[in-house]
């Protein structure tokens, strides 16, 4: 069993090296994916903003049209007022002219605030568009870097995989299955030292009886707490003792 575990430790070193290479690329890929999600959100809100801006512009154009109409009506009523001879018609036309003036003043006020709102919305939209473009360009750069990194580790990963496969041939299926099961459940180490009587995977103290069994090194032992395979190494135990 001691020899089996030693081989398994070597196997794990190779697997961890491979995992580290992959994790680095995966982490960078996850960052690009997150940025892409963010870009999607930005794009959606930009679209909404653009629609709202166009709607405001249409409203502004229609208000300007209304103002033109009101001006024409006002001028027309004013001409009639200047030509009128009897006082009853005069009073009625005067009211009409007055009403058009009020209408024009109200429309002018509306147009002014609407113009200001459109201007602000256009500026904000432009700013968001530029943020969107910047992020999009950044994502393209990052994506290329991640793809390059993934391609560059491919050879090394394959090399490590071949070594791992080769080592695995010498390890019993039972030990290997246990190791692979733990590795599938968690990243990082699946076989850890417990030479000081403590599982170095989860830092739980082993039961004295379990530690005695472990020291015999003739069975496959797992930590009761974290389920990792544990091994005892006399050299490590001596080094630990020396450190204290
Ligand atoms: Zn443990």
Boltz pocket constraint, residues with backbone or C-beta under 6 A from the ligand:
constraints:
  - pocket:
      binder: B
      contacts: [[A, 199], [A, 200], [A, 201], [A, 202], [A, 203], [A, 204], [A, 223], [A, 224], [A, 225], [A, 226], [A, 227], [A, 228]]
      max_distance: 6.0
